[in-house]
Amino acid sequence: MEIIINKFKKVADFCYELFRIAELPLHFSKFSNKIYSNFQKLFLLVYKQFRKFTYEELLTDLSDNYDLRVYLGLNKLPEYTTLIKFAKKLPMNILERLVTAFKKIIPQPKKVAIDSTGISLDNASPHYCKRIGLAFKKRPFMKTSFIVDIENYFILLCKMRKKTRHDTIDAKPLIRKLSKHYKPQVLYADRGYDDNEIFKLCFEKLKAYPLIFQKNLDVPKHRRKGIYRKQTFEIFDYGEYLQRNKIETLNSIFKRKFNSNVKAKNHKMQKIEILTRIIAHNIDRLIKTGKNVILTILKITRVSY
């Protein structure tokens, strides 16, 4: 139990640093009753993802965890409806700022990969659905596109949508946003991202080499379309391209650690649940990779504020 408590004290330290880097206010309104700060509520949303709890189970767990409550400065526990209302009112750009705030904590990525995965919006048992015949029907899911540091398994950026769309539609704004925060050397992608505009964004905007597997390899170079696609066609390193498979490993880690489905029914709450899982995943990676020096600096900063 002591090991678990110490782990989530580290999680609280990293959450506090992200909160500070993103420059979020302690309270969104001057008329707030100021019983609980935004930091405390945001940490509880991240902590909920670590423990795979419902809102009621989260507060039941905290009622027995006196040390963590003292560490967070919670004199009394909020009602579970308080957290639900806070999550519903929370602007999406707040969580997106927290995700991008990792750029000042994690090492600068050199190799990044882009891919999409589906997170189920159906909480029914797959075994039961198979028995009643639902397994052969299309089940609802949230299409989530990730850009990942494949050397350290950090999720750098994400984009979500409920409707099925081609991968290139989400990739273009993600690459533009990536160029504002990171400077990788190589971008890996599968055939779904074989688009000349994506090649152009990688070369001109991101200043990275696009190691993207192209379609129709039997078509000669002079008959292929796209200036940038032609430039990379003859010098494609397939052995290096296999590094892209690491993003599939991350998708597996992410789903096994934090579940492959979301419990929320509201569209905004589903997105918030996925974004808080991304924050939890990155913090978990920071703890596992042994960022002790960073954690010491964060504790000193926390005391000085």
C-alpha positions as CSV (number, residue, x, y, z in Angstrom):
1,M,0.0,0.0,0.0
2,E,2.9,2.4,0.8
3,I,4.4,1.8,-2.7
4,I,1.0,2.7,-4.3
5,I,0.7,5.9,-2.1
6,N,4.2,7.0,-3.0
7,K,3.6,6.4,-6.7
8,F,0.5,8.7,-6.7
9,K,2.4,11.4,-4.8
10,K,4.8,11.4,-7.8
11,V,1.8,11.6,-10.1
12,A,0.6,14.6,-8.1
13,D,4.0,16.3,-8.5
14,F,4.0,15.8,-12.3
15,C,0.4,17.0,-12.5
16,Y,1.3,20.1,-10.6
17,E,4.2,20.8,-12.9
18,L,2.0,20.4,-16.0
19,F,-0.5,22.7,-14.4
20,R,2.2,25.3,-13.8
21,I,3.6,25.0,-17.3
22,A,0.2,25.4,-18.9
23,E,-0.4,28.5,-16.7
24,L,-3.8,27.5,-15.6
25,P,-5.6,29.5,-13.0
26,L,-6.4,27.9,-9.6
27,H,-10.1,29.0,-10.1
28,F,-11.9,29.7,-13.4
29,S,-14.2,32.3,-11.8
30,K,-13.8,35.0,-9.1
31,F,-17.3,33.9,-7.9
32,S,-16.1,30.3,-7.3
33,N,-16.6,29.1,-3.7
34,K,-12.8,28.2,-3.8
35,I,-13.3,25.0,-1.7
36,Y,-11.4,22.9,-4.3
37,S,-8.8,24.2,-6.8
38,N,-8.7,23.4,-10.4
39,F,-5.4,21.5,-9.8
40,Q,-7.0,19.2,-7.2
41,K,-10.0,18.4,-9.5
42,L,-7.8,17.8,-12.6
43,F,-5.5,15.5,-10.5
44,L,-8.5,13.5,-9.4
45,L,-9.6,13.1,-13.0
46,V,-6.1,11.8,-13.9
47,Y,-6.0,9.6,-10.8
48,K,-9.4,8.1,-11.8
49,Q,-7.8,6.9,-15.0
50,F,-4.9,5.3,-13.2
51,R,-7.2,3.3,-10.9
52,K,-9.9,2.6,-13.6
53,F,-12.6,3.8,-11.2
54,T,-16.0,5.2,-11.6
55,Y,-16.6,8.6,-9.9
56,E,-18.2,6.9,-6.8
57,E,-15.4,4.4,-6.5
58,L,-12.8,7.1,-6.8
59,L,-14.1,9.0,-3.8
60,T,-14.5,5.7,-1.8
61,D,-10.9,5.0,-2.4
62,L,-9.8,8.5,-1.4
63,S,-11.8,8.3,1.8
64,D,-9.4,5.5,2.9
65,N,-6.2,7.1,1.5
66,Y,-5.5,9.7,4.2
67,D,-1.9,10.3,3.2
68,L,-2.7,11.2,-0.4
69,R,-5.5,13.5,0.8
70,V,-3.1,15.4,3.1
71,Y,-0.6,15.6,0.3
72,L,-3.2,17.2,-2.0
73,G,-4.4,19.5,0.7
74,L,-8.0,18.1,0.6
75,N,-9.5,19.0,3.9
76,K,-12.7,17.2,2.9
77,L,-13.7,15.1,-0.1
78,P,-15.9,16.6,-2.8
79,E,-19.1,14.9,-3.9
80,Y,-18.8,12.8,-7.0
81,T,-21.3,15.2,-8.8
82,T,-18.8,18.0,-8.2
83,L,-16.2,16.2,-10.4
84,I,-18.8,15.4,-13.0
85,K,-20.0,19.0,-13.3
86,F,-16.3,20.2,-13.4
87,A,-15.5,17.8,-16.2
88,K,-18.6,18.8,-18.2
89,K,-17.7,22.5,-17.9
90,L,-14.0,22.0,-18.5
91,P,-12.9,23.6,-21.9
92,M,-11.3,21.1,-24.2
93,N,-8.3,23.5,-24.9
94,I,-7.4,23.2,-21.2
95,L,-6.6,19.5,-21.5
96,E,-4.9,20.0,-24.8
97,R,-2.6,22.6,-23.2
98,L,-1.8,20.1,-20.5
99,V,-0.9,17.5,-23.2
100,T,1.4,19.9,-25.0
101,A,2.9,21.0,-21.7
102,F,4.8,17.7,-21.7
103,K,7.2,19.2,-24.2
104,K,9.1,20.9,-21.3
105,I,9.4,17.7,-19.3
106,I,10.0,14.9,-21.8
107,P,13.2,14.7,-23.9
108,Q,13.1,16.1,-27.4
109,P,11.9,13.3,-29.7
110,K,14.0,12.4,-32.7
111,K,11.8,9.6,-34.2
112,V,8.0,10.0,-34.2
113,A,5.3,7.9,-35.8
114,I,1.7,8.6,-36.6
115,D,-1.2,6.1,-36.5
116,S,-4.8,5.9,-35.5
117,T,-6.6,3.4,-33.3
118,G,-10.2,2.9,-32.3
119,I,-11.4,3.2,-28.7
120,S,-14.7,1.5,-28.1
121,L,-17.7,3.5,-26.9
122,D,-19.6,0.4,-26.1
123,N,-19.3,-1.0,-22.5
124,A,-21.0,-4.3,-23.2
125,S,-19.1,-7.6,-22.7
126,P,-17.6,-8.7,-26.1
127,H,-18.4,-12.4,-25.1
128,Y,-22.0,-11.5,-24.5
129,C,-22.3,-9.5,-27.7
130,K,-20.8,-12.5,-29.6
131,R,-23.4,-14.8,-28.1
132,I,-26.3,-12.6,-29.1
133,G,-24.9,-11.8,-32.6
134,L,-23.7,-8.2,-32.1
135,A,-20.0,-9.1,-32.8
136,F,-20.7,-9.1,-36.5
137,K,-22.2,-5.6,-36.5
138,K,-20.2,-2.4,-36.5
139,R,-19.9,-1.2,-32.9
140,P,-19.4,2.5,-32.1
141,F,-15.9,3.7,-31.5
142,M,-13.8,6.9,-31.2
143,K,-11.2,7.2,-33.9
144,T,-8.1,8.5,-32.2
145,S,-5.0,9.6,-34.1
146,F,-1.7,9.6,-32.1
147,I,1.7,11.1,-32.9
148,V,4.1,9.2,-30.7
149,D,7.8,9.4,-29.7
150,I,8.7,5.8,-30.6
151,E,11.9,5.8,-28.6
152,N,10.4,6.6,-25.3
153,Y,6.7,5.8,-25.9
154,F,5.3,9.2,-25.1
155,I,2.1,10.4,-26.8
156,L,2.9,13.8,-28.1
157,L,-0.4,14.8,-29.8
158,C,-3.8,13.4,-30.5
159,K,-6.9,14.1,-32.5
160,M,-10.3,12.4,-32.0
161,R,-13.4,12.1,-34.1
162,K,-16.5,9.9,-33.9
163,K,-17.1,9.5,-37.6
164,T,-14.9,7.3,-39.8
165,R,-12.6,9.5,-42.0
166,H,-9.5,8.9,-44.0
167,D,-6.2,9.0,-41.9
168,T,-4.8,11.9,-44.0
169,I,-7.6,14.2,-42.9
170,D,-6.5,14.1,-39.3
171,A,-2.8,13.8,-40.1
172,K,-2.3,17.2,-41.7
173,P,-3.4,19.4,-38.8
174,L,-1.5,17.1,-36.4
175,I,1.7,17.5,-38.4
176,R,1.3,21.3,-38.5
177,K,0.7,21.4,-34.7
178,L,3.7,19.1,-34.2
179,S,6.0,21.5,-36.0
180,K,5.1,24.3,-33.5
181,H,6.2,22.2,-30.5
182,Y,8.8,19.6,-31.5
183,K,11.6,19.2,-34.1
184,P,11.9,15.5,-34.9
185,Q,14.2,14.1,-37.5
186,V,12.1,11.3,-39.0
187,L,8.3,10.7,-39.2
188,Y,7.1,7.1,-39.7
189,A,3.7,6.2,-41.2
190,D,2.0,3.4,-43.0
191,R,0.4,3.3,-46.4
192,G,-2.7,5.1,-45.1
193,Y,-0.7,8.3,-45.0
194,D,0.7,8.1,-48.5
195,D,-0.3,11.6,-49.6
196,N,1.9,14.1,-51.4
197,E,0.7,17.0,-49.1
198,I,1.8,15.0,-46.0
199,F,5.2,14.5,-47.6
200,K,5.3,18.3,-48.4
201,L,4.4,19.2,-44.8
202,C,7.1,16.9,-43.4
203,F,9.8,18.4,-45.7
204,E,8.8,22.1,-45.6
205,K,7.0,22.6,-42.2
206,L,8.3,19.9,-39.9
207,K,11.8,19.7,-41.4
208,A,11.8,16.0,-40.9
209,Y,12.3,13.0,-43.3
210,P,9.0,11.3,-44.1
211,L,9.5,7.5,-43.9
212,I,6.1,6.7,-45.3
213,F,5.4,3.4,-47.0
214,Q,4.0,4.1,-50.4
215,K,1.2,2.3,-52.3
216,N,1.6,0.6,-55.7
217,L,5.3,-0.2,-55.5
218,D,5.2,-1.8,-58.9
219,V,4.5,1.6,-60.5
220,P,7.8,3.1,-61.8
221,K,9.0,6.5,-60.5
222,H,8.3,8.5,-63.8
223,R,4.6,7.4,-63.6
224,R,4.1,8.3,-59.9
225,K,2.3,11.5,-58.9
226,G,3.7,14.0,-56.4
227,I,7.1,15.7,-56.4
228,Y,7.8,14.8,-52.8
229,R,6.6,11.3,-53.2
230,K,9.0,10.8,-56.1
231,Q,12.0,12.1,-54.0
232,T,11.6,9.4,-51.4
233,F,10.5,6.5,-53.6
234,E,13.9,5.1,-54.7
235,I,15.8,5.6,-51.4
236,F,13.2,4.0,-49.1
237,D,14.8,2.1,-46.2
238,Y,12.4,-0.7,-45.4
239,G,14.5,-2.0,-42.5
240,E,14.4,1.4,-40.7
241,Y,10.7,1.7,-41.6
242,L,9.9,-1.4,-39.4
243,Q,10.6,0.9,-36.4
244,R,7.0,2.2,-37.1
245,N,5.7,-1.0,-35.5
246,K,6.6,0.5,-32.1
247,I,3.5,2.7,-32.3
248,E,1.4,-0.5,-32.5
249,T,3.1,-1.5,-29.3
250,L,2.2,1.8,-27.6
251,N,-1.4,1.4,-28.7
252,S,-1.4,-2.0,-27.0
253,I,0.2,-0.7,-23.9
254,F,-2.3,2.2,-23.7
255,K,-5.3,0.0,-24.1
256,R,-4.2,-2.7,-21.7
257,K,-3.2,-0.1,-19.0
258,F,-6.2,2.2,-19.2
259,N,-8.9,0.0,-21.0
260,S,-9.8,-0.1,-24.6
261,N,-13.3,1.4,-24.0
262,V,-14.7,4.5,-22.3
263,K,-17.6,4.6,-19.9
264,A,-18.9,8.1,-20.7
265,K,-21.9,8.5,-22.9
266,N,-21.7,12.2,-23.6
267,H,-19.4,13.1,-26.6
268,K,-17.4,15.8,-24.7
269,M,-17.0,13.6,-21.6
270,Q,-15.7,10.8,-23.9
271,K,-13.0,13.1,-25.2
272,I,-12.1,14.3,-21.8
273,E,-11.7,10.7,-20.6
274,I,-9.3,9.9,-23.4
275,L,-7.3,13.1,-22.9
276,T,-6.9,12.4,-19.2
277,R,-5.8,8.8,-20.1
278,I,-3.1,10.3,-22.3
279,I,-1.9,12.5,-19.5
280,A,-1.9,9.5,-17.1
281,H,0.0,7.4,-19.7
282,N,2.7,10.0,-20.2
283,I,3.2,10.5,-16.4
284,D,3.3,6.7,-16.0
285,R,6.1,6.6,-18.6
286,L,8.0,9.4,-16.9
287,I,7.9,7.5,-13.6
288,K,8.9,4.2,-15.2
289,T,11.8,5.7,-17.1
290,G,13.2,7.0,-13.8
291,K,13.1,10.7,-14.1
292,N,14.3,11.2,-10.6
293,V,16.2,14.4,-11.3
294,I,13.2,16.0,-12.9
295,L,11.0,14.9,-9.9
296,T,13.4,16.5,-7.4
297,I,13.3,19.8,-9.3
298,L,9.5,19.7,-9.4
299,K,9.3,19.1,-5.6
300,I,11.6,22.1,-5.0
301,T,9.5,24.2,-7.3
302,R,6.3,23.1,-5.6
303,V,7.7,24.1,-2.2
304,S,8.9,27.5,-3.4
305,Y,5.4,28.5,-4.8
